[in-house]
C-alpha cells in the first residue's frame, strides 16, 4: 500500500523536477526518467526516452519510486553511490 496520498503527488513531481535539474548540473550528459514502482512493474512517471537503443541503469529509490538513468556509462561508481544516497535521502528508504 502506498505511503503517499494523492494530494502529495504534485509535491513529489516538483521534487523530481528539482532533483533532475540538480543532478543534470552535477553530472552533465546524464538523462533521467522517473518511475512509480508497483511490485515488479516500473510505470513511467516523468521524463523522456532519449536513446531507445541504450540500456539504461535502473535505481530503486524506495518501495514506491525509482529512477532510470540513460548515459550512465559516463558516471563513476562513486557518482552512482552519491546519486543513490541523495535520492534515498530525499525520498526515504
N, C-alpha and C positions, 0 to 999 in steps of 0.2 A: 504494500500500500504506500502511496506517495506521502512524503512528509511535507510537501509544499501544497498550498491551496491555490486554486485558480487565480485568486487575486494577486498572488506573488509572481505570476508568470511575467508581467511587464518588468518587474524589478530584476528578475533573473535574466531576461533578454538584455536589459540595459547593462547588467554586469558582464554578460558575454561579449557585448559590443565593446565595452571599455577594455576588457582583457585582451580581446583580439587586437585592438589598437596598440595597447601596451606591448604585447608580445611581438607584433609586427615591427614595432620600432626597435625593440631589443634584438630581434633576430630577423633582419631584413631578408626577404625571399621566401619565408615560410607562409603557407596559406592554411587557414584553419576552417574547419566545419564543426558544428556542434550537433550533438545528438541527444535525444532522450532515450534512456535505456528501459526496455520492457522485457525483463528476463534476458533471453539470449538475443533478442532483436534490438538493433540500434535504429531508431527512427530519426531521420534528418530533421533538424530543428532550425538551423541558421547557417548561412554560408553557401558558397558556390563551389561546384566541382570545377577546378581549373585545368586539370590534366587527367582526362578519363583513362589514360593508359598507365598512369603512375600507380604504384602500390603504396597507399598511404599508411601511416602509423596510427593505430587506434590506442588512445589512452583513456581508461576508465577513471573518472574523477571520483565518483561515489556510486551508490546503487541506482541513482536516477539519471546522471548526466555523464557524457563522455565527449572527448574532443578528437577529431581526426585531423592529422597534420599531413599536408602534402608538402613535398620537397623537404622532408625530414632528414634526408641524407646530408644536408648542409649543417646539421646540428651535431655537436659532440655529445657523448653520453652524459657528460656533466650538464650540458644545456638541457637535455631531456629531463634529467633529475630536477633541475631548477624549475622548469616549466611545471612538472608534476607537483612539486612542492607548493608553488604559487597557486595552482588551480585547486589543490586539495585544501589549502589554507582559506581560499575564498569560498569554496563550496562545502567544506567539511568532508570528512571521510565517511 
